[in-house]
């Protein structure tokens, strides 16, 4: 590769990063950090305490979609969650019988649709909790997913 071209590409990349940072488009250090104690928790109560919330209220305004009743392979279980709670700030997925209960946390930006889809790994048949933070309060809904093959840790 031509050295002049390589230098131009490197300086162009640095310029792009500087522009993104100046306009606030790069995530802050706070956004890049993660709550280790929440991901290390092994129960719903411990997870809620690590996330800074109290006892979550049950809500029918949280819906599971694209989430199977029976997962044929615990290594890749599709999960879809949507919230119709006003001012939804975050959606978390908790899996009761996994080694670490908290599987994922998604921050929901204002003005965006509070819907997430992902795939998780499940050790065994378990309740899956959708934990939603809206207006500073926590709400929860659950669904049992039966795992028939594979899963976490064999």
C-alpha angles and dihedrals in degrees: 000000000000110000092219091055091048092052091048091052092047094049090044090055091050090049091051092051091049091051093048092049092047091053093047094246095126116082115255123242087259092056091049093052120087134207103253094182091055092051091047094052119112102197138046092247093051091046092050091049091050091049090052098246136117129224109329119232120235112250134191089196090078114083134190117215133172085019114129126226087218123030112206091199121032091200093073115026114167115225127187123182131178130181128206091185110122117252096013107190104177143002122207131187118216124185113201101209100036118109088251113030100209109076102170144349123205122193111217115213119220112267095025127110109263096230128120136179127189143139123252136188117240125196095204144332105319149151112267116208126206106206115194127189111206126166089351094302128105126234129181141198127178141203131185115232119193115216116206104177139023119344135159116337096003 
